[in-house]
Amino acid sequence: MTKPEHFEIHEQYASYRPVGDHSVRAAIELVTTVIAYCSKNGISRLLVNGGGLTGLGEIQVLDRYFLGEKFASAAAPGMRVVLVVDAKYIDTNKFGVTVAVNRWLQAEVFSDERVALAWLLAPYERMQSQ
């Protein structure tokens, strides 16, 4: 598997910043592919910034379920994934995050990249949702 486009490896984590016009399902597949890449290459912390994605439209509950399930199934044990998206895309109950966490993926979503990165790099004990 080759290194995905818009993917960077940093000192303590990797980041993925997809761009372009994609449906919600297509965007989920892009991120799932990157999570799988990280899993196969021993990268345990991934920040995904979806700010460059357009065309997502309204995200339905089923999309959130699908997202949580796909991300968790692609992740290696102990992996942490944090999403950064516009606040309008974040469900107040964070249903997609709940689905992922219930499948043993350490996951969270924020609208602020600084907060997301702090969560990603925090020791496990501090990884509480804010």
Backbone bond lengths (Angstrom), bond angles and torsions (degrees), N, CA, C in turn:
res aa  C-N    CA-C-N  psi(-1)  N-CA   C-N-CA  omega(-1)  CA-C   N-CA-C  phi
1 M - - - 1.449 - - 1.533 108.47 -
2 T 1.327 116.54 127.00 1.464 120.47 -179.00 1.528 110.78 -84.89
3 K 1.319 114.45 158.61 1.467 120.56 179.81 1.524 108.89 -60.67
4 P 1.334 116.89 128.45 1.472 120.20 -179.39 1.531 112.00 -66.65
5 E 1.306 115.92 150.58 1.454 121.79 174.41 1.530 109.22 -66.11
6 H 1.297 118.26 145.63 1.471 124.97 179.81 1.532 112.44 68.80
7 F 1.309 116.89 23.48 1.458 123.88 -178.65 1.526 108.77 -113.11
8 E 1.327 117.06 133.92 1.456 121.62 178.74 1.524 110.39 -133.34
9 I 1.312 115.45 145.80 1.456 120.87 175.08 1.523 108.10 -106.12
10 H 1.318 115.22 126.59 1.455 122.60 178.97 1.532 108.22 -109.26
11 E 1.311 117.44 -177.73 1.463 120.59 -176.23 1.530 113.13 -61.13
12 Q 1.334 118.68 -45.29 1.462 120.83 -174.98 1.531 114.08 -114.36
13 Y 1.306 117.13 -1.21 1.463 120.28 -175.67 1.527 109.68 -162.73
14 A 1.310 115.54 174.60 1.459 121.41 173.14 1.522 107.98 -118.85
15 S 1.318 115.78 156.84 1.463 119.45 176.93 1.518 109.69 -130.48
16 Y 1.310 113.73 151.08 1.458 121.39 178.15 1.514 107.36 -135.12
17 R 1.328 116.57 127.47 1.456 122.52 -177.19 1.530 109.19 -128.70
18 P 1.325 116.21 77.22 1.466 118.88 -178.66 1.530 111.00 -65.76
19 V 1.318 115.45 149.86 1.456 121.35 178.17 1.524 109.29 -133.67
20 G 1.327 114.65 159.02 1.458 119.70 174.30 1.514 113.10 114.07
21 D 1.302 113.10 174.99 1.462 122.64 -177.96 1.531 109.10 -90.29
22 H 1.339 115.95 110.80 1.469 121.04 -177.18 1.527 110.07 -137.84
23 S 1.306 116.00 148.28 1.462 119.97 170.62 1.522 108.05 -71.07
24 V 1.312 116.73 166.44 1.466 120.41 177.60 1.525 110.07 -58.08
25 R 1.320 117.11 -47.22 1.470 120.35 -178.46 1.524 111.79 -62.79
26 A 1.322 117.41 -39.88 1.469 120.29 178.45 1.525 110.53 -65.59
27 A 1.329 116.91 -40.39 1.470 120.80 177.90 1.524 110.60 -63.52
28 I 1.323 117.03 -40.82 1.469 121.21 177.53 1.527 109.61 -60.81
29 E 1.310 117.71 -42.12 1.469 121.16 179.50 1.533 111.21 -65.01
30 L 1.336 117.06 -40.03 1.469 120.16 177.00 1.524 110.69 -58.23
31 V 1.323 116.06 -49.24 1.467 120.47 -177.88 1.524 110.74 -67.28
32 T 1.317 117.17 -39.38 1.466 120.90 178.27 1.526 110.73 -59.38
33 T 1.308 116.65 -41.03 1.466 121.45 178.04 1.526 111.23 -61.89
34 V 1.329 116.62 -40.10 1.464 120.60 179.45 1.528 110.78 -70.59
35 I 1.319 117.18 -38.79 1.470 120.04 175.82 1.524 110.03 -60.55
36 A 1.327 116.86 -43.71 1.466 120.64 177.75 1.529 110.83 -62.46
37 Y 1.322 117.27 -40.21 1.465 121.24 176.88 1.529 110.36 -59.72
38 C 1.309 116.29 -46.29 1.471 120.67 178.43 1.526 110.49 -60.78
39 S 1.315 116.13 -44.73 1.464 120.85 -179.76 1.523 111.56 -58.55
40 K 1.322 116.75 -44.01 1.464 121.11 -178.70 1.522 113.09 -71.97
41 N 1.329 116.58 -20.23 1.456 120.70 -176.26 1.523 113.47 -110.89
42 G 1.330 117.55 16.16 1.454 121.61 174.00 1.522 114.93 70.21
43 I 1.313 117.49 22.95 1.470 121.85 178.36 1.519 107.14 -93.98
44 S 1.323 117.01 117.17 1.465 120.05 -171.76 1.525 115.34 -100.60
45 R 1.336 117.22 -7.57 1.472 119.98 -179.40 1.526 109.06 -132.77
46 L 1.325 115.07 125.80 1.462 120.73 -176.70 1.519 110.78 -133.44
47 L 1.320 115.66 128.26 1.455 122.72 172.69 1.523 107.26 -105.97
48 V 1.323 116.52 125.17 1.460 122.13 177.98 1.523 107.89 -113.63
49 N 1.335 116.19 118.40 1.460 120.00 177.35 1.521 107.76 -107.44
50 G 1.333 115.29 110.36 1.456 121.51 -177.78 1.513 114.34 -89.46
51 G 1.323 117.54 14.16 1.454 121.12 -177.62 1.522 114.67 -62.04
52 G 1.324 117.41 -21.10 1.457 121.15 180.00 1.518 114.42 -91.37
53 L 1.332 116.92 2.61 1.459 120.96 179.57 1.521 110.68 -88.76
54 T 1.314 116.01 138.96 1.459 121.85 174.65 1.519 108.57 -128.37
55 G 1.320 115.68 164.40 1.459 120.80 175.86 1.509 115.25 81.07
56 L 1.320 118.08 10.34 1.465 120.62 -177.07 1.520 112.59 -67.20
57 G 1.310 116.96 -34.70 1.460 119.75 -176.90 1.513 111.10 70.26
58 E 1.309 115.64 -159.76 1.469 120.93 179.84 1.526 109.62 -80.03
59 I 1.320 116.06 134.77 1.462 120.88 -179.54 1.526 108.42 -94.69
60 Q 1.316 115.82 121.36 1.456 122.53 -177.15 1.535 110.97 -88.48
61 V 1.305 116.35 164.17 1.469 121.81 178.69 1.528 110.46 -57.97
62 L 1.312 117.51 -41.97 1.466 120.67 179.73 1.535 110.64 -62.96
63 D 1.332 117.25 -36.60 1.469 120.52 176.22 1.521 110.32 -62.09
64 R 1.326 116.63 -41.63 1.465 121.23 -179.73 1.533 110.32 -65.06
65 Y 1.311 116.93 -40.23 1.463 121.30 176.80 1.532 109.71 -62.55
66 F 1.323 115.65 -48.58 1.461 122.12 -179.38 1.526 110.34 -58.87
67 L 1.333 116.91 -43.63 1.458 122.66 178.37 1.530 110.97 -58.00
68 G 1.319 116.78 -52.80 1.460 120.66 -178.70 1.513 112.57 -60.24
69 E 1.321 115.45 -42.28 1.465 120.30 -179.24 1.530 111.79 -67.60
70 K 1.326 117.27 -46.43 1.462 120.99 -178.57 1.535 111.91 -65.01
71 F 1.325 115.93 -45.24 1.455 119.39 -179.51 1.523 110.68 -61.18
72 A 1.319 116.60 -46.18 1.464 120.40 -178.73 1.527 111.65 -64.38
73 S 1.324 116.81 -38.34 1.468 118.87 -178.06 1.527 111.97 -70.01
74 A 1.334 117.36 -25.21 1.464 120.72 -179.72 1.533 113.21 -87.59
75 A 1.322 116.49 -17.14 1.467 121.24 -173.56 1.524 112.52 -83.47
76 A 1.318 114.50 144.97 1.460 121.03 173.17 1.531 108.65 -76.19
77 P 1.332 117.67 155.99 1.471 120.00 176.99 1.531 110.80 -55.94
78 G 1.318 115.56 136.02 1.452 121.53 177.94 1.519 115.02 83.40
79 M 1.312 117.34 -0.47 1.461 120.46 -179.19 1.526 111.11 -72.53
80 R 1.342 115.77 146.55 1.465 122.62 175.55 1.520 108.38 -117.40
81 V 1.314 115.66 133.38 1.461 121.37 177.78 1.512 108.11 -131.48
82 V 1.323 116.23 129.84 1.461 120.59 176.40 1.525 108.26 -124.81
83 L 1.321 115.17 135.32 1.459 121.83 177.91 1.515 109.54 -104.02
84 V 1.329 115.65 142.10 1.449 122.04 172.37 1.522 106.03 -119.62
85 V 1.325 115.32 116.84 1.461 121.42 -179.64 1.519 109.20 -139.64
86 D 1.309 115.65 164.73 1.454 120.90 175.63 1.530 108.59 -59.15
87 A 1.310 116.84 141.52 1.472 122.09 -176.76 1.522 112.46 -54.71
88 K 1.332 117.96 -29.11 1.471 120.23 -178.97 1.533 112.37 -64.60
89 Y 1.334 117.68 -19.59 1.462 121.43 179.60 1.532 113.35 -91.97
90 I 1.317 117.42 -8.10 1.467 120.06 -176.72 1.525 110.13 -89.66
91 D 1.302 115.06 118.98 1.458 122.40 176.42 1.526 108.62 -70.67
92 T 1.316 117.43 133.95 1.466 120.26 -177.96 1.524 112.37 -59.10
93 N 1.308 117.80 -28.75 1.466 121.36 178.47 1.529 112.74 -92.15
94 K 1.329 116.66 -4.48 1.465 122.60 -179.65 1.532 111.43 49.63
95 F 1.325 114.61 51.89 1.465 120.53 -176.14 1.529 112.52 -59.75
96 G 1.320 117.71 -43.92 1.471 120.51 179.28 1.516 112.25 -61.69
97 V 1.323 116.34 -38.97 1.468 121.26 176.79 1.523 109.64 -63.87
98 T 1.314 116.11 -44.01 1.465 120.91 179.65 1.522 110.95 -59.21
99 V 1.336 116.23 -43.56 1.473 119.94 178.42 1.528 110.08 -60.40
100 A 1.325 117.13 -45.86 1.470 120.68 -179.62 1.521 111.73 -63.93
101 V 1.324 116.44 -45.20 1.468 120.91 -179.05 1.531 110.57 -64.04
102 N 1.317 116.68 -38.18 1.472 119.92 177.91 1.524 112.33 -66.35
103 R 1.324 116.60 -13.97 1.465 121.89 176.57 1.534 111.07 -107.91
104 W 1.310 116.17 21.18 1.464 125.62 172.15 1.518 115.40 74.90
105 L 1.323 118.22 19.75 1.457 120.34 172.45 1.525 108.53 -95.73
106 Q 1.308 117.32 129.45 1.456 121.22 174.48 1.530 105.95 -79.02
107 A 1.323 116.38 105.08 1.461 121.16 -172.74 1.519 110.90 -136.52
108 E 1.333 114.44 154.11 1.465 120.79 176.37 1.517 108.21 -159.14
109 V 1.340 116.62 165.44 1.459 122.81 178.06 1.525 108.66 -137.78
110 F 1.327 114.90 139.38 1.467 121.98 179.40 1.520 108.99 -142.46
111 S 1.314 116.18 163.05 1.462 120.64 174.11 1.530 111.58 -99.86
112 D 1.310 117.56 -7.26 1.465 122.97 -178.45 1.531 109.05 -116.85
113 E 1.326 116.81 120.70 1.466 119.79 -176.11 1.524 112.59 -64.92
114 R 1.323 117.62 -35.34 1.472 119.47 179.46 1.526 110.71 -62.43
115 V 1.317 116.97 -42.00 1.465 121.50 178.74 1.526 109.50 -67.10
116 A 1.320 116.20 -41.09 1.467 120.86 179.57 1.527 111.29 -62.51
117 L 1.313 116.60 -43.85 1.463 120.11 -179.75 1.526 111.16 -66.51
118 A 1.333 116.57 -39.24 1.473 119.77 176.61 1.524 110.03 -60.78
119 W 1.315 117.40 -41.94 1.471 121.10 178.12 1.535 110.13 -63.68
120 L 1.321 116.02 -44.78 1.464 120.87 -177.08 1.521 112.46 -61.87
121 L 1.322 116.26 -39.05 1.465 120.58 -175.14 1.526 113.47 -92.27
122 A 1.319 117.84 -5.93 1.464 121.20 -178.68 1.527 110.64 -69.44
123 P 1.325 116.82 149.80 1.466 119.57 172.61 1.527 109.75 -59.08
124 Y 1.291 116.12 156.79 1.469 121.21 -175.95 1.524 113.10 -52.56
125 E 1.309 117.92 -39.14 1.459 121.81 -176.88 1.526 112.30 -61.66
126 R 1.330 117.78 -26.84 1.451 121.66 -177.28 1.520 113.03 -95.21
127 M 1.284 118.44 4.75 1.460 121.86 -174.27 1.525 112.93 -81.67
128 Q 1.280 117.84 49.46 1.450 120.94 176.84 1.520 109.33 -93.94
129 S 1.318 116.94 145.40 1.455 120.86 176.89 1.510 109.74 -61.76
130 Q 1.292 115.21 147.52 1.464 119.94 -179.76 1.500 110.74 -106.90
